[in-house]
Amino acid sequence: MGLITRYFEGGRLTRPGTLSSGVRCQLYASAGEYCNAIGWPQMGARFSVQALLFADTRAGRYRALSLAALGHALNGDYRSAEPDIAEAEELFAQEDWPQEETDDLLMLAHAHLAAARLDARRLRSISTRMTKARPQDSYIAFSAAAIEAVADMVSGDLAAGRAGSRRLLSGTLRHSSHRMARHSLVCATSDLLVAESEHREALALLEPYESPEGHSICFSMHRSAALLHLGRERDLLGETDACAAAGTDHCLRTLIPVLMRRALALNRLDHPRRAQETMEAALLLIVRTGLPATPFLLLPHRETRVLVDAAMNGHDDLLAVASPSVRRLRTRLCPIRNVSSPRRQHC
């Protein structure tokens, strides 16, 4: 990051340079790809804007669109990611490029949208497409297998998902994997453990990890799910204080679940006004990003429903988007077993 912060500020070069448009496009795209890879999608999306401005070939535009799609998808801005994906796919088809030229960033953007919508079929399709495009690439093999494991989890086959993630995270293939793919699988596995009421095991899995700048991978967010179900509300707030303070400098995809879990913790600690304001902020971000029902996963149903209803009261702009998500709570929330706190309610 030292090189990027030395020469760039806010996604732009800090000093003039005699560079052609094509070279500038590649430079911005490379910087943006690195930011996405380390978990800073807000900056990755900013670099994609610059790359698109200087794209002077169809190939350059395709790469810039793929970068933009992934940056927006990682940040949870699905309304922006979808047209980027559509234009990139259309461009690829028009040029009739060979499948091995498929951009990995675009495939990852597809995967993040499919995961957000709990679309196991689309996840498996993307995994197959990645493998066919790069059959000899071990890094792609890891990412494709990780997507398959997440598809198993999404489809409800938790045993297969857990076995797949364990094989990838402890096997030899992990040595040929991108950090983002590896850490994303760790987070998905921690959510699976919470869904199976193995909350302490989830915390143990996450213990060695620290969130990167930008928090596209937010280990604090995933820890908060386990802490909530263990009844450790004060620990949850302490764990996520820095996330809440970062505001929209924090990845929005991971900030929204953080705010929801903080709202529930505050409500349990008898701070109803702060709880309602925090839940309201989360719902407003859902309106802004078009995020589907995934932030409601792993939350206790009844107390979440009561708090969401209170936050939406009097907000017509929230009712239109949040009400469908609330209606899906009954089918989307995973059952939580072995609840020890008398204040907690079963889903």
Residue, then its C-alpha position, 0 to 999 in steps of 0.5 A: m500500500g505504500l506505493i499506492t499512497r505515495y503516488f495516488e490520493g483518492g484514486r488519482l495520481t498525485r503528480p503529472g506524468t507523460l502517460s498514454s491513455g492506455v497506460r493510465c487505464q492499466l495503471y489505475a486498473s492495477a492499483g484498483e485490483y490490488c485494493n480489492a484484493i486486500g479488502w479495500p473495495q471503496m478505493g478499488a471502485r474509485f480506481s475503476v472510475q479512473a480506469l474507465l475514463f482512460a480506457d481507449t480500447r475495448a479490452g481496456r474497458y472490459r477490464a475496467l468494468s470487471l474491476a468496477a463490478l467487483g469493487h461495487a459488489l464487495n462494497g455491497d453496492y449491488r445497484s452499481a455492480e449489476p450494470d457493470i457486470a451486464e456491460a462487461e458480459e455484453l462486451f465480451a460476447q460482442e468481441d467473441w473473445p476466447q473463454e480463457e480471457t474471461d476476467d477473474l474479477l468479473m467472475l468474483a463479482h458474479a459470485h458475490l452477488a449470487a452469495a448475497r442473494l443466496d443463489a446456490r445454482r448461480l454460485r455453482s454455475i460461476s464455479t464451473r465457468m471459472t474452472k473451464a476458463r482456467p483449468q490449470d490455474s491452482y489459484i482459480a481452482f481454490s476460488a472455484a472450490a471455495i465458491e462450491a463450498v459456499a453454494d453447499m452452505v447456501s443450499g442447506d447442505l451444511a455438512a458438505g459445506r463444512a467438509g469442503s471448507r475444512r479441506l480447502l483451509s487445511g489442505t495443500l491447495r491453500h498454499s495456492s490461493h489468494r488471501m481474499a478467497r481464503h479469508s472469505l471462506v474462513c468467514a463463511t465457515s464461521d457463519l456456518l458454525v454459528a448457524e450450527s450453534e457452535h459459537r465458541e468454535a466460530l470465535a476460535l476460528l476467527e481469533p488469529y485474524e485482523s480485518p484489513e483496511g476497508h473491512s471488506i473482510c470484517f472479522s469483527m462483524h463475523r465475531s459479533a454473530a457469535l458474541l450475540h448468541l452467547g449473550r456477550e452484548r458488551d463484548l460485541l459492542g467493544e468488538t465493533d466500536a471501531c467499525a461503527a465509528a468508521g461510518t461509510d468509510h467502512c465497507l457497506r456490505t459488512l457494516i450493515p450486519v454490524l449495525m443490526r447486531r449492535a442494535l440488538a445488543l443495545n436493546r438488550l442492554d436497555h438502550p432502546r433509543r440508541a438501538q432503534e437509531t442504529m437499526e434505522a441507520a442499517l435499514l437506510l443503508i439497505v435502501r441505498t445499496g439494494l442489499p437483499a435479506t442476507p444481513f438478517l441471517l443468524l439474527p434472533h427472529r422475534e427481537t429482530r422483527v420487533l426492533v425493525d418494526a420500531a425503526m420503520n415506524g413513520h419512515d415511508d422510504l423504509l417501508a417499501v424496501a424493508s418490509p419484503s426483507v422482514r417478510r422473508l425473515r421466517t424462511r431466511l433465518c437459521p435456527i439457533r440451538n442451545v441458547s443459554s441467555p434467558r433474554r434471548q429468544h429462539c428464531 
